[in-house]
């Protein structure tokens, strides 16, 4: 059983040493523990520090592509390296590495596909009241959208089984945390949360420029991903709202029309008619998007099969190289 701990990094030369040092090398039920660093276009000495620390794998991206892209690249690299379980942690040492053993336990026991570290932000002293409020509100919305029960939806400290990693397809360019939960919930994966400890991070977040920017990007990601997986519900709801709004001015016109003064209220009929037509179009868009959604599911199934084939071919090539190498070694001897 191989565990790979992946660490997405962007200019983390000052904290990477502590992050890697906190990762336990022996965990009950795990035969191998390896560390993978994803350098997301760092301009400092992050890669040099990673090499000096002797991490097992380094994935380099020539420019900064964002956390979601780095997370996706890490999953692909970890799968190719033969990971049975993948743990994601932050390069700023926010999460306590000692909790990795507890994080992977539900997967080892076969009762979870994904495990999320719950920071219990309401009780964290170094989190501001605004951050606590936003976290609670955001997690509540994500729980609703994903049909899951995860108290800390934006926690980046999470473990995935190999099967879960193969089935996930992260397409967001901002953050993977929300999209991953919505996908996992809609794909009926088993998700477990466990409480974890956190370390105080002195530097400001590099994920967003400001709180309004974070809220804007997060809301856009939630709406986009939810609409991707529930298009008929989204557009049908929009259609119902527009139809109700359109019915009100139409009823207003009819009231005045039967009262004998409809000539002066034709604009209400025009406005209501336009809203009802738009509502009907919204229903049609939802229906078409739902049909496209079935096609997306087929593509995802195909992609998962292609991934499995690629990984099997890769492992076969590695075994063949090992056999060839051992034969050459025997000949030399």
N, C-alpha and C positions, 0 to 999 in steps of 0.2 A: 504494500500500500504506500504510494508516493504522495506526499503533500508538497505543493509548490506555493510559496507565499509570494505574491506579486505586489510590487510597490511602484505605482505610477509616480514619476518625479518630474518636477519642473523647477530647476534651480534650488535643489535641496542639499547642497554640499554641506551646509552647517548642521543639518539634522539627520542626514542619512546614517551616519555612524551610530547614533543612539537607536534609531529605528531598527537597523539590522542586528545590533547587539541584543535587543530585547526579544528577538525571535527565538523561541526554544528550539533546540536541535534534537531533542528526544521527547517524543510524545507517545504515550501508551496506545497501541493499535496502529501506529504509523511506523513503517520500516525506513523510509527516507524522508528527510526534510530538506528542500532546496529553496533557494531565494532567487527571484527573478525581478530585475529592475527595468522598468520601462522609462527611458529618457525621452521626455516629450519636448525635444528641441531646446534643452537647457543651454544657457550661455555661460554658466559657471563650470566648476570642476566636478559636477555630479557624477559623470561617467568615470573620471579618474578615481574618485573616492570609492565608487562601486567596485572598480577593478582592484583597488588596494585592499578592499575588504574581502575579496575573494568570492563574490557572489557567483552563483552557478550559471546564471543566464543574464544577458543584457540585450535589450531590444532598443535600438536607437532610431528616433524619428528626426529627420533633418531640420524640421521646424515645429513650432508649437501648434498642435492640432486640437488641443482641448482634452479635458479629462475623459470624456466618453470614448474618444478615439483611442487614447492610451489604454483605457480599461479593455476595450475590444482587442487591441493588439496583444495585450497581456494574456487574455484568455486563449487566443489562437496559439501563442507561443507556448503556453503552459500545456495545452492539449498535445501539441506536437512533441513536447518533452516527456510525455507519458504521465501527466498528473492524473491521479485518481480523485484528489480533492484539491481545490484551489481556494486559497484565502487571499482576499484583497485588503490591504491596509494602506494608510496614507504615509507619504514620505516625510511629513512634518512631525512624526512621532506623537500624534494626537492620541492614538489608541495604545493601550497597554499590551505589549506582545505576549505577556504571560497568559492572557486570556485566550490565546489561539487554541490551546489544548481544550478548553471548554467550548470554544466555538465549533470545533470539528466533531465533537462528541455525538451530537444528534445525527450527523451523517454517518458516522461509524456505526451507530446503533441501528441504522436503516429506517429512522423515523422522520427524516427531513431531506429534501433536495437542496434547500437553501436555508442558511442560518444567518440572521441579522443581529449584529451587536447593538443592544439597546443601551445608549449612553445615559438614560434616565436624566435628560437635560434639565428637568424641573428642579433637580436636587444638586446640579453641578454649580458650585460657587462661582467659578470663573466665567460662566456664561451670562451675558447681559440679559435683563428682563425682556428686551425686544427680541433677542435671539430665541429665548425660551418660548415666547408667545408665537413667533413665526414657525418654530419647529412643531409646536403642538397643533397649530392651525393647519400647516402643510401636511403633517402626518395624518390628521383626521380626513382631509380631502383625499389623500392617496389611498387610505383605507377604504374609503367609499368607492373610488374609481376602480381599485384593483380587486375588490371583494376579498381582502385579506385583513388580518388582525395584527398589524405591525406597529408597535408604539413609536418607533424611531425610523421613519421611512427614509430619511436622507442620510442615515449612517452609512459611511463607506467601509466600515469594518464588517465584512461578510464572508461566509464560506459557501462554496458551491460544489456539488458533486460533479463528477465528469459528465454524467447524463444531462444534468441541468445546464452545464456550460455548452454542451453540444446543441441544446434546443433553443438557447437564447440568441436573439439577433438584435444587437444594439444598433440603432440607426440615428439616435440623437447626436448632435454635435456639442451639446452643452454639458449635461451630466447624465450618467448612466443610472443613478440610484432610483429615480422615480420610474423611468421607463422599464427597468428590470423588474420592479415589483408588479407593474400593471401587466407586463407580458407573462410573468410567472403565475399571477393570479388567474389570468384568462386561460392559461394552458394547464390549469389544475395541478400545479406543482405544490408540494408540501413545504410550507415556510414556517420556520420556528424562530422565535426571538429569545435571546438570553441577555441578562444584564452584563455590561462590561465596564471596566474602569477607563478613565481618560486622563491624559496629561495636558497641562496648560500649554497652549501655543501662543507665543508672544507676537509673532509676525501676523500681519493682516492676511486674509484669505486671498489666494491668487485665482480663485474660481470666478469671482465676480468683482466689479469695480465698486459697487455700492449696494446698499440694501434694496433700493428701488429697482436697480438693474437685476439683482438676484430674483426678486419677486416677478418681474416681467418675464425673464427667461424661464423660470420655473412654471409659471402659469401657462405660458405658451407650450412648453414641453408636455405638461399634463393634458391640455386640450388636444394637442396633435396626436399623442399616443393613444388617448382614449378614443378619439374619433377614428383612428386607424383600426382599432379592435372592435368598436361598437358604432359603426357609422350609421346604421339604420336608427338606432336609439337616439343618437345625437341629432340627426337631421329630422327625424320624426318629431322630437321634442321642439325643435326650432319651428317646424311646420305648424304644430299645434298652437304655439305662442302667437305666431303670425296670423293664423286663422282666427283666433280669438280677438286679436287686435283689429283684424279686418271686419269682423262681424259687428263690432260696436258701432262704427260709423254707418254701416249698412242699415242696422236697426234704427239708428238715429234718422236716416233719410226716410225709411219706411214710416216711421212715426209721423214725421211732418207731411209725408206724401198723403197718407190716409186722412190727415187732418186738413188737407186741402191746400197746403203751402209748400209742396215739395219742390217747386221751381227754384227756390232760393237756397236749396241745400243739396244741389247735384254734386258739389265738390265732395261731400261726405260719401256719396255713392262711388265716385271715382277713386277716392282714397281707399275705401274699404275693398273695392274690387281689385285694386292693385295688390293690396296685402294678401288677399285670398289667393290670387294667382301666384304670388311669390311663395305662399305656403304650399300650394300644390306642387310647384317646381322643387321646393325643398324636399317634399316627400319623394319625388322622382329621383332626385340626386341621392337621397338616402338609399333608395332601392338599388340604384346602379352601383353605389359605393359598397353596399352589402354584397352584391354579386362579385364585385372586384375583390372584396375581402376573402371570399371563398377561393378565388384564384391565388391570392397571397398565401393562404394556408397551404395550398398545393406547392407553391414555390418554396415555402419554408420547409415542408416535408422533404422536397427534393434536395434543398440545400443541406439539410441535416444528413441525408444519405450520402451526399457528395463528401461532406466532411468526414464521415465515418470511413468511406472508401479511401480518401486521401491519407487519413491517419493509419489505416491498415497497411496501405502501400508503403508509407514512410517507415513503419515499424518493421515491415518485411525487409526493406532495403537495409535498415540498420543491422538486423540480425544477419543478413547476408554478408555485410561488410565485416561484422564480428567474426563470422565463420571463416571468411577469406583471410582475415588478419591472423587468426589462430593457426590456419594451415601454413601461411607463410612463415610464421614464427617457428612451427615444428620443423619445416624444411631447413630453416637457418640453423637450428640446433643440430 
